[in-house]
Amino acid sequence: MQPEKPFPEIGCSTDPKQVPWANAVVWSERMETGQRVYEWLTKEHVRGLSWTTGLLSISINHESYLDKDIMYILIQAPFIAIGKDISV
């Protein structure tokens, strides 16, 4: 069972093998069933990152489709990974 995807630009899977680890900002939490769900935003959507008191701010790339509606995504999750190909 795959979780519902609210935004097509934000990847989502319960299978860690489907996550593009090197090219994405990945965050993860456990669903009520105890299964871990991974969500990610790939580098073409990320302009920059900042981290403050456990909160990750992702500024959206101006060339991303997401930029027409939002400026930042704020993530507070127990697990956050920044891929090695993400510019920070």
ChimeraX attribute file (.defattr): number of C-alpha atoms within 10 A of each C-alpha:
attribute: neighborCount
match mode: 1-to-1
recipient: residues
	/A:1	6
	/A:2	9
	/A:3	12
	/A:4	8
	/A:5	12
	/A:6	9
	/A:7	9
	/A:8	9
	/A:9	15
	/A:10	15
	/A:11	18
	/A:12	24
	/A:13	19
	/A:14	18
	/A:15	13
	/A:16	13
	/A:17	8
	/A:18	11
	/A:19	19
	/A:20	15
	/A:21	18
	/A:22	15
	/A:23	18
	/A:24	23
	/A:25	26
	/A:26	24
	/A:27	20
	/A:28	19
	/A:29	16
	/A:30	14
	/A:31	11
	/A:32	7
	/A:33	6
	/A:34	8
	/A:35	11
	/A:36	14
	/A:37	17
	/A:38	21
	/A:39	20
	/A:40	22
	/A:41	21
	/A:42	20
	/A:43	20
	/A:44	15
	/A:45	21
	/A:46	22
	/A:47	17
	/A:48	15
	/A:49	18
	/A:50	11
	/A:51	11
	/A:52	7
	/A:53	6
	/A:54	11
	/A:55	13
	/A:56	19
	/A:57	16
	/A:58	21
	/A:59	18
	/A:60	23
	/A:61	17
	/A:62	14
	/A:63	12
	/A:64	14
	/A:65	12
	/A:66	18
	/A:67	14
	/A:68	10
	/A:69	7
	/A:70	10
	/A:71	12
	/A:72	18
	/A:73	14
	/A:74	13
	/A:75	16
	/A:76	14
	/A:77	14
	/A:78	10
	/A:79	12
	/A:80	19
	/A:81	13
	/A:82	18
	/A:83	16
	/A:84	12
	/A:85	13
	/A:86	18
	/A:87	12
	/A:88	11
